[in-house]
């Protein structure tokens, strides 16, 4: 398990919380639109209220970065708070190597 954020204070808080709960997890300081330096390939990605904060180009860059660090068949679960736009609660995507995103289902 790994977590990342672009803010050093968020990483520090996450490390403290994980340690207090006895959870073993690695945290990386990384730009979500690049994810440089991450060589691990993930089977599941949880996005908590990031995607909706990005502009159009940043979203495209983020999707490309996630594609690079995920395994074929990986699942992306996005959650957001606030008023609804395209998907009220969360969406789950299945990704593969050939087309990046195969399908999306939204759950309300």
N, C-alpha and C positions, 0 to 999 in steps of 0.2 A: 504494500500500500504506500502511496506517495501523495503528497499534497503540494500545491504550488501557489504562489501569489507574487505579485510584483512589489508588494509593500513589505519591507523588513519588519515593521511593527506587527503586521498580521501574522507573519511567520513566527515571530517570537511568542505571540499570544497563543498560536496554535500549538507550538512546542510545549508551552507551559500547561495548557489544557490536556494535551495528550499524556504528558508525564504524570499529571495529577490523577488521571484515570487509569494509568498503567497500560496505555495503548502504545504499541510500538509502530511508529510510522515515520517515514522520512519526509522532510519538507524541503522544497527547493525554491529559491528566489528566481522567478522566471516570468518573462513577458508572455502572456497567454496567446498572443498573436504570432509568436515565433517558436516558443518552447525549445530554444536552442540549448544544447548540452544534455538533453534528455534522450538517452539511447534505449531505455526500457520500452517495451511494447505492451500496452495495457489492453485488457479484455473488457474493462468497464470504466467509464468516465462519468463522474458526477459533477455537474456544473450548477453551482448554487448562485443564481442571480447575477451571472456575468454577461451572458450572451446579449441580453436585452439592453445592456449599457453600451454596447459597441456600435459604431457606425457601420455603414455598408461595407467599406473596404476592410475595416477591422474584422468584421464577421467573416468575410471571405478568407482573410489571413488566418483567423482562428480555426476555421474549418480545415484549411490545408494543414495547419500545424497539428491539429488533432488527428487527422488522417495519417500523418507521418508517424505518430507515436502510438497508434492503436493497431491491434491485431486484426486480421480478417474476421469478420463476424462480430466485432466489438459492439458494445451497447453504450449509447450516450443518453444520459438522463439529465434533462435540464429542468431546473425549478426556478421560479421567480415569484416575487411578491408584488403587490400593488394591483392596479386595475388591469383588466384583460386587454390584450391586443390580439394577436393571432391565436395563442393557445393559453387558456386561463391558468391551468395548474402546472402541468409539466408535460414534456414530450419525451419519447424514447425513440432513438434512432438506431438502426442496425447498419453497420458500416462494413464494407469489404474492400479489398485491394483494388478492384477494377474501376468502380465508379464512385468511391468515397462514401456516398450515402445511398442506400438501397431503398429505404422506406421510412416514413415517419408516421407515428400514431400519436394523437393528442388525447390526453385523458382529462376530463373536467371533474 
